[in-house]
Amino acid sequence: MAKGHRSQIKRERNAKKDTRPSAKLSYARVSVQKACYVLDAIRGKDVQTALGIVTYNPRYASELIAKLLKSAIANAENNNGMKAENLYVEECYANKGPTMKRIRPRAQGRAYRIEKRMSHITVVLNEK
């Protein structure tokens, strides 16, 4: 059992604020699996290399991640005062979002369900 009152525990947990620059895209209309192909390619790379990878990657998710990466770089420069040439992709991950359920008509009056998946994509940068 944790020590202290619940509000005290929450206060201590929230006091440890993550100061790394990041950007998050919620409700992206791409599945987690498809987004992870691109995210795995840029994880650990410096931002110039990562931008080059996502620019020339033919997948749909790479356009979303390129925009997200540029936003994280801008956050680092404007909010944290970091230099873009010293940044690298420390963390990048995609979490599962809600699923839209749609109906596809099939033969003999049947209906098949189509699941249109969404994801929440996060990119976290850091300085070398």
N, C-alpha and C positions, 0 to 999 in steps of 0.2 A: 504494500500500500504506500502511496506517495505521501510525503510529509507536507504539512501545511494545508491551508484552505484552498478550495478549488479556484477561487479568484486569484489567489497568490500564485498558484501554479501556472495559471493562464498568463498572468502578468510577466512572470519570469520567462515563459516560453516565447511570448511576443516581444520581449526586450531584445532577444537575439535576432536582430533584423539582418537579413541578407543584403549586403551592399553591392553585390556583383550586378553589373548591368545585364538586363534581360529583356526579352520581348515575348509576348504570348498571343497566340491566335486561337480564339475559342470558336467552336462550331465550324471548323473547316470541313467542307464537303468532300473529304477524302478519307478513306479508311486508314486505320492505324497501321496496318501491314504495309500499305502502299507508301505511306509517309515515312515509315522506318527505313525503307530502302535508300532514300535520299539522306535521311538523318545519319544513318550509319556511315555514309560516305564522307560526311563533313566533320564528324565528331573528332575532336583533338587537333584539327587543322587550324592554321592561322586564318584570319578572316579573308585575306586576299585570295588564298588558295580555295577556301570554301566558296567564295563568291564565284570564282572561275568554274568550280565543279557544278554548282547549281545552275549557272548560266547556260552551260552546254549539256545539261542532262535533259533528255527528251521527256521525262515523266511530268505529268500534270502537277504533282506535289512540289516539284522543284521550283515552279513559279511562285507558289505560296511561300515556300521556305526562303527564297531569295528576297522577297519583300520583307519577311520577318527578320532576316539576318541584317538587312540594311537598317531596319528600325532599331535593332539592338545596338548596332554600331553608332547610330545617331544618339541613342540614349546614353551610351558610354561617353561620347564626346561632350554632349550638352549638359548632362546631369552629373556625371562623375569626373569630368575634366580629364579623361584618358585620351591617349594618342591612338589613332586607328591602326597604325603600323605595329603597335605592341600587343594587339588583342588576338586572342585565339578562342575557339569554340570549346568551352570547358564541358558544358552539358548540353545535350539536345535530346528531347524525348517527345513522344506523342502518347497522350492518354485517350482512352475511349470516351467518346461523347454520346449523346443520345442517338437513337436510331429511328429514322422515319420509316414507317411501315406503309407499303403501297400494295395494291392488288393488281395482278396480271391475269386477264381473262384467258382461259385455256379451253380446250375442246370439251364438248359435251357438258357445258354449263359449269365446269369446274373453275376454281380461282386459285392461283398460286400467289404466295406472299413474296414480295420483293422487299429486301431490307436495304435502305440507303443509309450507309453508316457515316457518322461524323467523328471528328477527333479534335482534341485540344493539343496544339503543338506549342512547345516551349523551347526557346533557345537562350542559353545562359553563357555570357562571355566572361573572360578574365584577362588580366595583363600578365605578360611573361615576366 
